[in-house]
Amino acid sequence: MIIRTPGYPVKFIQRKKHQNASGHISTYIFSFLSFANKLKYVVHVEEYDEQLCAIKFYPKCLRKSDFKYNKIINKGDVINVLMSVASVIPHLLQENTKFSFGFVGSRSVNTMNNYTEHFIANKRYRIYSELIKQVIGDRTFVHIEYEQISGYLLLNKAAGDIDYKENKIKKMLNNIYTFIEELQ
């Protein structure tokens, strides 16, 4: 599949400052409207130590749900939504040219039939990683996949020693996300 859509216009809402033991520095908040499914989406980009930004998004109508990142809403328009989410990366690189970006494909949860998808290479991860490979080149980033947790890292080449930086990021993530298998 060749992706030719730019997505929707994304609006920067605010930057909330944080400082806690987990290394969470701030959260950038964006939003956009899907013209096709008429849903408003919220994008949170959590900035952590090591100049790492974790990208998360959800339909605004699910904002109070414990499963806002896990529900499949089947409203179509997936590529436009994902392209809109990815469009925050160049905006944030203007803030800090050394930012690296990561995401985890959240496990699907269906509370109706008590189904929870496994962590390893889940459906969202497979879709997101294929899209990222197509739309984000390798001039600025090294692409690193962590199938065991459905994670993907765009490690900024401006960070210097890539192996050293990746190890620092993995150590930080292992300390934050203790419920997942340790990243090797």
N, C-alpha and C positions, 0 to 999 in steps of 0.2 A: 504494500500500500504506500502510495506517495502522498504526503500531507501537503496540501496547498492552502490551507486556511490560516489566517492570522489570529483567529479567535476574536474575542470581543474587547472593546475598550475597558481597561482596568483603571479604577479610581483608587488613589492612595487615600486612606482615611486618617491614620495616625500611627505614631510610634509610641508604645508604652514601655517605659524603662522598668527593668527588674534588676535585682542583684540578690542572688541567693547562693547557697552552697552548691547547687547543681551546676553553676556556671552560666545560667540563663541571664543574659544581659538585657535584652529588650525583645519586644514583639512588634513587627511591622504588620499593619492590618490594611488589607486592600478589599475591594469588592467589585463585582461586575454582574451584569444582567445577561442571561442567555436569551437572545431574541427568539430562539426556536422553542424552548420549553417554558419561557416566561418565569424561570426561577432566578432568584438573586443568590449569588454565591459569595462566601466570605473566604478570604485567603489569609492565613496567619503564617508569617515567616518568623520563626523564633531564632534569634541570634544568640549563639553560645560562645564560650571561650574558644580559642583556636580558630577564630574567624569562620565558624561554621554556622550556616543558616539551614534550619529544618523547615521544609515547606509542608504545610497542611492546608486542606480546604474542605468545605462542606456546604451543602445548600442551606441558606439562612433559615428556612422553615424547620430545620432539624437542630437549630442552635442549642436547644435545651435538652436534647436527647443524649443519653449516655453513649449512644451508638452513632453519633452524628458523622463519624469518619468511617463507619462500618456498613451502613445501610446502602443497599443498591436500590436506587429510585426508578430505574428503567424509564427515564423520560427522554432518551435519545440525546443527541448533540454532544456525545462524549468527546470527540476530537476538538470541537470548538471550546469546550470547557477546559480541557487539558492544555490547549494552546494558550488560552487566557491565563491560566495559572503559571505556565512557563514564562509568560511575558514579564513577570515581575523580576526575573533574574537580571536582565540588562538594567532595569531601574536600580536594583540594589547594588550592582557593580559600579554604578555612579557614586554611590555612598562610600563603598570600599572596594577598590580594585582587587583586593586579595581574598574576598569572600569565597568560600567553597559552599556547595549546596548539597543537601541530602534529603532523601525522603524514604519512607517505608510504605509499601502498599498495605494498607490496613486490611485485616482479615474481614471477610464478609460475615455478617451475623444476621440470621433470620430467627427472630424470637418466636415466630408462629410455629415453626417445626423444630425449634431447639437445635439449630444447626450453627456451628461456628467453624469457619474454614481454618485450615492449618497455617502456621507461620511460613513454611517453606515454599518459596516461589509461588505465592498465591496469584489469583487472577488479576487483581489490581497491579501488582508488581509486574507481571508479564506485559500488561498493556502499557503501563507507565514507562518501563525500561525500553520497550521498542520505540515509543514515541520520542523519548529523550535521545536515543541513539540517532534518530533521524533529524531532529531539529536543533540539537546542540552539538556543535562540532568539537574537534579535539585541538583547536588552536589555543584556547584558553584553559581548557579542563582536561584532566585525565579521568576517564570513566571507570569506576570501580563498582562491581556488583557483589552483593552479599545475599545470595539466594537463600541461605539458611534462615534469614530473618526478613526476607523480601525487601531488602534495603538496597539503595543505590546512592553512590557518592560521586558528585562532580567535584573533584579535587583541583583547586586552582593551581595552575603551574607557577603563578607568581609567588606561591608559598615557599618556594625554594626546594629543599630536599623532599621529594615526594614520599619516599618510603618513611622518612622520619615523621613528616606531617601526618601521614595516614596512621601511623602507630600512635601518635599523640591523640588524634581524633578517636580512634578505636578505644583507647584507654579511657577517655572522657565518657564516651557512650556506654561503655561497660559499667562505669560507676553510676551513671544516671539511670540506665534501663536494666536494672538487676533482674527483671523477670524474664529476660530473653537469654538464650544461650550466648556465652561469651564469644565475641568476635575474635577470630584467630588472625 
